[in-house]
Amino acid sequence: MAQPDARALVGLPSLPALEQQWQRRVRSDPHLLFDIHHAVGGPFHVVYPQQFAENLRSFQNVLAAHEVSGQIYYGKKANKAGCWLRMVADLNGAVDVASEPELVHALAQGVRGRDIGVTGAAKSTALLRLAARHDCVVAIDALDELERLASIVPFAGRVRILLRCLPPNAPNSRFGLTETDLMRAVARCGQLSSAVELIGFSFHLDGYAVAPRAELAYELIRLCAETKAKGLPATTISIGGGFACNYLTEQDWAHFTEQRSADWFHAGKQFEKFYPYAQNPVGAAMLDAILATRFDGAALAEHLRDNDIELVLEPGRALLIDAGFTIFPVLGYKQNADYGITTVHGLSMSVSEQWKGSEFLPDPILLSRSPNPDAEPIASCVGGASCMEYDVLTWRKVPLPQRPEFGDLLLYPNTAGYQMDKNESEFHQLPLPPKVVVTDEAGRLRWRLDR
């Protein structure tokens, strides 16, 4: 049997994930995760709704601190678990959906129709009708969609809408109304006022920068004023999502980005880009920075207050940061040159960056059934259980404290936001990994399957 070569670790970076106390507590329990694995049999996701609640409150608190009227919509596409929706309902939040099943799921978990926003590209007639019947807010993306919605309304009731604007810095985006179509849509809303209620405008920007979001929001305040002058109740602006998150320390991220080498990856794998795993500002602090951005001598928050504008935002990842992780049972390990290949029960589709031509970089954590403090550390990439050469969860050669063995667990930290279920499938007829809800009740950790 080939032995691990200590030289494999020379120069390899470690990228330990930032962890909340609850995560360390769960993974340090010597039995909990192994007991869950015994019950479910394969890979699984752990979710912690109490962290989601804390993240949601942090955004709500920023709006309150700036005395800005607003609403936080959870972007549901970021994770399918139902436990988040119950937290949204309990904390007077809202949900952003883009399909009939998502809308029905939100309603079933107690979210009121008036607290649901329907976005996305051209929507089916069935989705528009369901949204209208439940008093949801619909983001209109095209002129023909506005006409189809108006034709539905006589059978479903007057509906509140936002007009989605094409961002000036993204003229080739397939989402949003051009300036010409936007003015046509505003005029048409005046003609259709008995059927639709134009409550404002929305946009979504790529990237994670503060300034472009603040600048476009300021422009839409002006547009709301012009629209109100035409007799339409435009009192809402949605600035979409894209709220930055931190997964790693700035020092670890800077070292990785500055020193990155093909030698750090299995087969010399190269990637064009990575998610920026350390940023500033992040989460609710980013919202605070947007609201504090000054225009014409006053902060954006003051302009919103002076114009009686409600601010809506639609974070997904930023509400799920630190709220979950993923467990893959180890199936085996083999030595390959000066590093190893660990194979796990599961597929790389459960860590979606790999299926977008990128890599999820925070270090996986080995949970050994037989920890050996005297073991030699090794370096390993991580492969999935399929027959596909490219089914690789981690191309990077990751330092591990000892050789993984069959029956160990490999924990991928901080996967709740867009990692857990975005691209999962039942390839090889493998069942989708279940989501396990962990709660802290009177100092005791308890778990159940998410519904």
N, C-alpha and C positions, 0 to 999 in steps of 0.2 A: 504493500500500500504506500503510495506517495505521501510524503510528509509535507506539511505547510512550510514554506520557505520564508523566514523572517525578513529576508531582503525585499519581499513583496510590499512591505509596509513603508519602505523608505520613500519619503516624498509624497505619499498619498495623503490628501487632506481628509480630515474628519469634519463633517457638517452636522453636529448635533442639533436637533430641533429644539426650539424654545418650547418649554412645557409648562402648563399650569399645574397647580398642586394636585388637582383631582386626577390628572393623568398619571403623575408619578405614584399617587396612592393606589390607583387601580393596578398598574403594572407591577408594583412592588409586592402586591398580595401574592403569596406563594401558590395559592390554589385557584383564585377566582377565574382567571382567563383560561387555565387548563380545564376547569370544571365546565365553563361555557363551551369550550371546544369539544369536550366529551359529550355534551348535550346536542350540539348542532352538527358535529361531524366533519365540517370542512372549514373553509375560510369564512370569516364574519367581520362585520363592522360594529364598532362600539360607538354609541352616540350618547351625549350628555346634555340633555335639554337645559339644565341649570346654567351652563355656560352660555348657551344661546340667549337665554333670558337676560343674562348680564350684558351681553353684547348689544342686544336690542335696547335695553335701558340706557346704555351709554350714549347711543344716538339720540334717544328721546330727551336725555338730560341736556345735550348740547342745544337742541332747539329751544328748550325751556330757558336755558341760561341766556340765550340771545333774544328771548321774548319773541320768537318767530313761530307763527302758527304753521303746523306742518304734520306730516304723517310719514312713517317709515314702512315701506312695502318690502316684505321679504321676497326676494327673487326666487321663486320656488324651483326653478330649473336647476339650481345649484345642488339640490339634494332632495330625494323623494320621500324621506321619512315623514311620518305623520306626527311625530312628537313635537316637531318645530311648530306645526300649525296650531296645536293646542296652546303652546306658549304665546303665539301671536294673538290668539283669541283672548287669552287671560290677561294679556298686557296691553290690550287696546291698540295692537298694531294692525298691519294690513298685509295683504299677499298679492304678489304679481304673478299672473298665470298666462299661459299661451296656448292652452288646449282645453277641450271639454273634460277629459279625465282630471286634469289639474284643478279645474274650477270645481268639479263635483267633489274631489277629495278635500279641497279647502272648506267647502260648505259642510261636508260630513264631519269635519273635525271642529266645527263650531264657529268658523269665521263667517261673519255676516256678509251678505252680498254687497252691501254698500262699502265694505272694507276690502273689496277685491278689485284689482285692476287687471284689465285684459290687454296684453301687448302682443308684440310679434308682427310678423309679416301678414299678408292677406289672410284673413280669418274665414273659417267656414261659416256658412249661414247658420248651421246648428249652434256653433259657438256664440255668434252674435246674438241669436235669439235667446239662448240661455243667459247670457250676460245681461241683456235688456230686461228679462223677466226678474232677475235678482238684483236690479239696481246697481250693477257693477259700473265702474268707470272704464270706458273703452278708448284706447289710443288708436286714432285713425291714421293709417299709413299711406293711403292713396285716395284719389277722388272717387274712383269706382266703389271703394269700400264704404265711403260715406253714403253713397246712393243706395247700396245694398242694405246698409243699416237702417236708413230712413224708410225703406220699403217694408222692413220687419216691424218697425215700431208700432204701427196701428194695431198689431196683434199682440204686442208685448209691453207697451208702455213707453213713455218718453225716457230717453237714455242720456246720461252725462258722458261727454266725450272730451278728450284732449286731442289736439292736432300735433302729430309728431313732425318735428322740423328736421330737414336735412342739414347736418352741421356744415358750416362754411369750410372747415378744414378737412372735410371728407366728402368731396363732391361726387365721388364714384361709389359711395355707399348705396346699397340696395334698399336702405331703410330711410324713411322720412320724405316729406314733401319739399320740393324745390320752392324757392321764394315765390315764383309765379303761381304754382299750384296751391301754395299756402294761402295766398290772397284770394284765390278762387274759392278755396274751401271755406274761408272766413265768410265770404259773401254768401255762399250757399247755405251756411249755417244760419245766417239771418233769414233766408227764405224758408228754411226748415225748422224754425224756432219752436213750432208746435210739436215737433218730433224729436229733435235733439237739442241738448243744452251744452253749448260750448263753454266749458269751465276753465279752459286754459290751453297750455302748450307743453310739449315734452321734447326731450332729446336724449340721446345716449352717445357718449364719446368713448373711443378706445383709449387705452393708456390709463395712467394713474396720476396725472398732473392736476394740481389745484387750479392754476390760472385759467386754462381754457374753460373749465366748468363755471368758474365765477364770471368770466367775461360773457359767456353765452347766456347765463342766467340773467345777467344785468340787461342784455339786449332783449330778452323775453319780457322783462318788466315793462320796458317801453312798448313792446308789442301788445301786452295785456292792456296797457293804458289806451292805446289806439283802438283796440277792439272794444273795450268798454265804452268808448266814446261813440261807437256805432250801435250801442244798446245791447250788447251781448255780455253775459256775466263771466268774463275771463278773469278769474281770481286765483288761478293755480298754475304753478310751474313745476314740472318734474325734471330733475337733473339726472335721472337714470342711476346707474351703478358705477362700477369701476373704482370702488373705494379700496385703497391699498391695504395690504396685510404684511406682517412680518412672520417669517418662519425660522429665520436664522439670525445670529448676531451680525452686526455690521462688519465686525472684524473677520469672521469666518467667510462671509459672503465676498468681502473685498479680496481676501486671499485667493478664493476660488476663481473669481473673475479675472484677477490680474495674472495669476500663475497657471491658468488652465492648460492642460497638456493632453494630447491624444493618448498618451501612455497611461492616463488615469482611468481609461475606459476599456472594457472588454472589446477585443478585435479592433482597437483604435477608433471606435465609434465617434463620429462627430455630429454636433448639433448646431443649427444656425442660431438658435436663441433659447433662452430660458425665462421662465417667470422671474421677475425681480424679487428674490426671496428675502431681501432686507431693504426697507424703504423708510422714508420719513417725509411728511406725517402719514399716519395710518389710521384706519377705522374712524372712530368718532372724532379724533383729533384732526383728521383731514376735513371732515365736515366743519369743524370749528374754524379751520384755516380758510375754507371757502367763504363762510359767512363773515369772516373778519376782513376779507379782501376789500380794498377801498376804491370807490369810484366817485369822482366829483366831490371829494372831500368827506365822504361818508362810507361806512362799511356796508357791504351788500345786505347784511341783516337789517340795517336801518332803512335802506331803500325798500326792502320787502315789507317792513312794518308800515312805512309811510304810505305805501300803495295798497295796503290790505291784501297782500299776496300770500297765499299758502304755499309752502315749499314741500314738495314731495320728492323722496329719493327711493331708489330700488336696489339696495345692496343685497347681494347673495352671499358671496364668499366672506365678506366682512362681518356678517352676522353668524357665520359658521366657524370662524377662526377659533382654534383651540377647543372645538366642541366635539371632536371625534377622532378615532384612529381605526386602522384596519389590521386584522390579524390573519396571517397566512401560516398554516402548519407546514413544517419542514418535511419534505419527502426524502431528501437525500443530499449528499455533498460529494463532489469529486474534485481532485486536484487537477488543474490545467496549467501547465508550466509553473510559473511562480505565484499563481493565485488560484483561487477555487471558484467553482460554480455551484451555488446552492439552488436546488430546485424545490419549489414550494407547491402546495396544493392550492391551485388558483390560477388565474390568468392575469396578464398585464392589462387587460381591459378594465380591471378594477382599480388601476392607478392611471388615470386617463391621459396624463401628459405624454406617456409613451406612444399613445395612438394619435397624438397631434404633432409628431416629429420632434418631441422634446423629452425631457427627463424630469421626474419628481425627485428633487435633490436631497431633502433632509434624510439623514442616516436612518435606515431601518435599525431596530433594536432587537438583539437576540435574547429571547427568554428561554433559557436552557432548563431542561428537566433535571440536569445534574451539573450545576455550576461548579467550575473548577478554577479557583483563584490562582492555581499554579500553571494553568494552561498557557500555551504560547498563542499570542494573538495571530490572526490570519487576515488575509484580504480576500474578498469574494464579490463577484457579481451575483445577480439573482435572476433565475429564469422561471417561467411559468410551466404549468403541467401539460401544455398542448404539444402537438407535433410540429409546431411552426418555429423555424429558426429565429424569427424576429419576436417571438413571445418572451420578451425580457422585461422584467419589472424594474431592474436596476442595472444599467450597463456599466455604471461607475464601479470601480473596485473599492468596496467599502471595508474599512477596518472593522473586524469583529473580535470580541475578546477571546473566543475559542472556536474550534471547529464545530459547525452546526451538525446535529444528529437527527435522525428520524424521530419524530415526536416532539421536537422542540417547536417553539413558536417564533415567528418573525413579525415584529410589530412595526407597521408603517405609521409614523406619528402625523397628526394634524391633517387628516385626509377628508374631513367632512365637507369642505368647500370645493365642489366640482370634481373631486377625485373618486369618491366612493361609487357612484352609480351612473355617471354620465355616459360611459361607453360600454357598460357591462352587457354581456350577452350570454346565452346558454350554449356557447360553442362546445363541441364534444358532448353535448347533452348534459353538461355540468349545471347544476342548479345555481341560481344567483345567490351570492352570499347574503344571509339574513342580516338585518340590523338589530343589534341588541342594545336596548335602552338601559343605561346604568343611572341610578339615582342614589343620592345620599339622604337617607331618612333616619333622623335621630342618631346620627353618627354611624350608621350602618349602611354599607353598600349593598344595594339590591339590583337585580336585573330581570328584564322581561324582553320578549320579542316585540319589536315595533309592529304596529298594525297599519 
